[in-house]
Amino acid sequence: MPQIIFLPNDELCPEGKVIEVDPGVTICDAALEHGIEIEHACEKSCACTTCHVVVREGFDSMEPSDELEDDMLDKAWGLEPESRLSCQAVVGDTDLVVEVPKYTINQVSERH
């Protein structure tokens, strides 16, 4: 069973977190199921960038992003070559190391 290693994030998981997940689940769903309250303002419909993550290790093990995700990612704060929308990034058979950026372009946090 693959693991997702979430790097420390001051607000969401200050100590970082390692979770085991079934292949086929999205990074966003895995995070939410394990108490990492990653924002997802569009309810995981690939219509915003609030769930933007950077996959530091294991990026190439996932299916590539599609055109819609790429178009949304162009609007993300802190975009990097290994950026994905966590609601669209499906875990395969390889462990992932994931960083949740400190900021989003969302004007208001969903965790108010």
C-alpha positions as YAML, in Angstrom:
chain: A
units: angstrom
residues:
- id: 1
  name: MET
  ca: [0.00, 0.00, 0.00]
- id: 2
  name: PRO
  ca: [1.54, 3.34, -1.01]
- id: 3
  name: GLN
  ca: [2.18, 6.15, 1.44]
- id: 4
  name: ILE
  ca: [1.74, 9.87, 1.12]
- id: 5
  name: ILE
  ca: [4.25, 11.82, 3.14]
- id: 6
  name: PHE
  ca: [2.91, 15.30, 3.76]
- id: 7
  name: LEU
  ca: [5.66, 17.78, 4.52]
- id: 8
  name: PRO
  ca: [5.06, 20.12, 7.48]
- id: 9
  name: ASN
  ca: [2.61, 22.95, 6.87]
- id: 10
  name: ASP
  ca: [2.18, 25.50, 9.66]
- id: 11
  name: GLU
  ca: [-1.62, 25.48, 9.52]
- id: 12
  name: LEU
  ca: [-2.66, 22.07, 8.17]
- id: 13
  name: CYS
  ca: [-0.13, 19.65, 9.66]
- id: 14
  name: PRO
  ca: [2.66, 21.39, 11.57]
- id: 15
  name: GLU
  ca: [4.55, 18.14, 12.22]
- id: 16
  name: GLY
  ca: [3.93, 16.71, 8.76]
- id: 17
  name: LYS
  ca: [2.12, 13.41, 8.39]
- id: 18
  name: VAL
  ca: [2.61, 9.99, 6.82]
- id: 19
  name: ILE
  ca: [-0.51, 8.14, 5.71]
- id: 20
  name: GLU
  ca: [-1.16, 4.88, 3.90]
- id: 21
  name: VAL
  ca: [-3.65, 5.00, 1.06]
- id: 22
  name: ASP
  ca: [-5.19, 2.70, -1.48]
- id: 23
  name: PRO
  ca: [-4.12, 3.24, -5.07]
- id: 24
  name: GLY
  ca: [-6.79, 5.10, -7.04]
- id: 25
  name: VAL
  ca: [-7.65, 7.67, -4.37]
- id: 26
  name: THR
  ca: [-6.89, 11.35, -4.96]
- id: 27
  name: ILE
  ca: [-4.35, 13.19, -2.83]
- id: 28
  name: CYS
  ca: [-7.14, 15.54, -1.69]
- id: 29
  name: ASP
  ca: [-9.46, 12.74, -0.56]
- id: 30
  name: ALA
  ca: [-6.60, 10.98, 1.21]
- id: 31
  name: ALA
  ca: [-5.63, 14.18, 3.04]
- id: 32
  name: LEU
  ca: [-9.20, 14.92, 4.11]
- id: 33
  name: GLU
  ca: [-9.75, 11.33, 5.29]
- id: 34
  name: HIS
  ca: [-6.70, 11.65, 7.54]
- id: 35
  name: GLY
  ca: [-7.47, 15.02, 9.13]
- id: 36
  name: ILE
  ca: [-5.46, 17.27, 6.81]
- id: 37
  name: GLU
  ca: [-8.07, 19.91, 5.99]
- id: 38
  name: ILE
  ca: [-6.75, 20.94, 2.59]
- id: 39
  name: GLU
  ca: [-8.92, 23.59, 0.98]
- id: 40
  name: HIS
  ca: [-11.17, 22.53, -1.90]
- id: 41
  name: ALA
  ca: [-13.45, 25.50, -2.57]
- id: 42
  name: CYS
  ca: [-14.93, 24.02, -5.77]
- id: 43
  name: GLU
  ca: [-15.80, 20.74, -4.01]
- id: 44
  name: LYS
  ca: [-13.13, 18.86, -5.99]
- id: 45
  name: SER
  ca: [-14.55, 19.65, -9.43]
- id: 46
  name: CYS
  ca: [-11.34, 21.04, -10.97]
- id: 47
  name: ALA
  ca: [-12.76, 24.56, -11.06]
- id: 48
  name: CYS
  ca: [-10.32, 26.37, -8.75]
- id: 49
  name: THR
  ca: [-6.78, 26.09, -7.41]
- id: 50
  name: THR
  ca: [-7.32, 26.00, -3.65]
- id: 51
  name: CYS
  ca: [-6.19, 22.35, -3.41]
- id: 52
  name: HIS
  ca: [-2.91, 23.00, -5.24]
- id: 53
  name: VAL
  ca: [-0.01, 20.84, -4.01]
- id: 54
  name: VAL
  ca: [3.56, 20.22, -5.12]
- id: 55
  name: VAL
  ca: [4.52, 16.56, -5.47]
- id: 56
  name: ARG
  ca: [8.18, 16.57, -4.38]
- id: 57
  name: GLU
  ca: [8.72, 12.83, -4.93]
- id: 58
  name: GLY
  ca: [6.75, 10.32, -6.99]
- id: 59
  name: PHE
  ca: [5.39, 12.89, -9.45]
- id: 60
  name: ASP
  ca: [6.08, 10.73, -12.52]
- id: 61
  name: SER
  ca: [4.24, 7.75, -11.02]
- id: 62
  name: MET
  ca: [0.87, 9.47, -11.43]
- id: 63
  name: GLU
  ca: [-1.19, 9.83, -14.57]
- id: 64
  name: PRO
  ca: [-0.39, 13.16, -16.24]
- id: 65
  name: SER
  ca: [-2.67, 16.13, -15.74]
- id: 66
  name: ASP
  ca: [-5.23, 16.87, -18.42]
- id: 67
  name: GLU
  ca: [-5.77, 20.16, -20.24]
- id: 68
  name: LEU
  ca: [-8.45, 21.41, -17.82]
- id: 69
  name: GLU
  ca: [-6.21, 20.82, -14.80]
- id: 70
  name: ASP
  ca: [-3.27, 22.48, -16.58]
- id: 71
  name: ASP
  ca: [-5.42, 25.51, -17.36]
- id: 72
  name: MET
  ca: [-6.45, 25.80, -13.70]
- id: 73
  name: LEU
  ca: [-2.89, 25.29, -12.47]
- id: 74
  name: ASP
  ca: [-1.77, 28.28, -14.53]
- id: 75
  name: LYS
  ca: [-3.68, 30.39, -11.98]
- id: 76
  name: ALA
  ca: [-2.20, 28.78, -8.86]
- id: 77
  name: TRP
  ca: [-0.01, 30.67, -6.42]
- id: 78
  name: GLY
  ca: [3.56, 29.32, -6.38]
- id: 79
  name: LEU
  ca: [3.21, 27.12, -9.46]
- id: 80
  name: GLU
  ca: [6.10, 24.66, -9.96]
- id: 81
  name: PRO
  ca: [6.77, 21.97, -12.59]
- id: 82
  name: GLU
  ca: [5.60, 19.30, -10.12]
- id: 83
  name: SER
  ca: [2.38, 21.13, -9.19]
- id: 84
  name: ARG
  ca: [-0.94, 19.32, -9.27]
- id: 85
  name: LEU
  ca: [-4.48, 19.95, -8.13]
- id: 86
  name: SER
  ca: [-4.81, 17.44, -5.33]
- id: 87
  name: CYS
  ca: [-8.44, 16.76, -6.28]
- id: 88
  name: GLN
  ca: [-7.25, 15.47, -9.66]
- id: 89
  name: ALA
  ca: [-3.96, 13.78, -8.72]
- id: 90
  name: VAL
  ca: [-4.62, 10.07, -8.30]
- id: 91
  name: VAL
  ca: [-2.23, 7.97, -6.23]
- id: 92
  name: GLY
  ca: [-0.69, 5.01, -8.02]
- id: 93
  name: ASP
  ca: [1.53, 2.29, -6.57]
- id: 94
  name: THR
  ca: [4.40, 4.58, -5.59]
- id: 95
  name: ASP
  ca: [4.94, 6.57, -2.40]
- id: 96
  name: LEU
  ca: [4.53, 10.33, -2.75]
- id: 97
  name: VAL
  ca: [6.08, 13.25, -0.90]
- id: 98
  name: VAL
  ca: [3.65, 16.18, -1.01]
- id: 99
  name: GLU
  ca: [3.99, 19.81, -0.01]
- id: 100
  name: VAL
  ca: [0.88, 21.92, 0.54]
- id: 101
  name: PRO
  ca: [1.83, 25.52, -0.34]
- id: 102
  name: LYS
  ca: [1.45, 28.13, 2.36]
- id: 103
  name: TYR
  ca: [-0.87, 30.31, 0.26]
- id: 104
  name: THR
  ca: [-3.71, 29.98, -2.23]
- id: 105
  name: ILE
  ca: [-5.33, 32.60, -4.43]
- id: 106
  name: ASN
  ca: [-8.57, 32.14, -2.48]
- id: 107
  name: GLN
  ca: [-9.72, 35.44, -0.95]
- id: 108
  name: VAL
  ca: [-11.36, 33.75, 2.04]
- id: 109
  name: SER
  ca: [-10.34, 30.50, 3.66]
- id: 110
  name: GLU
  ca: [-12.92, 27.76, 3.76]
- id: 111
  name: ARG
  ca: [-11.78, 27.13, 7.35]
- id: 112
  name: HIS
  ca: [-13.24, 30.33, 8.82]
...
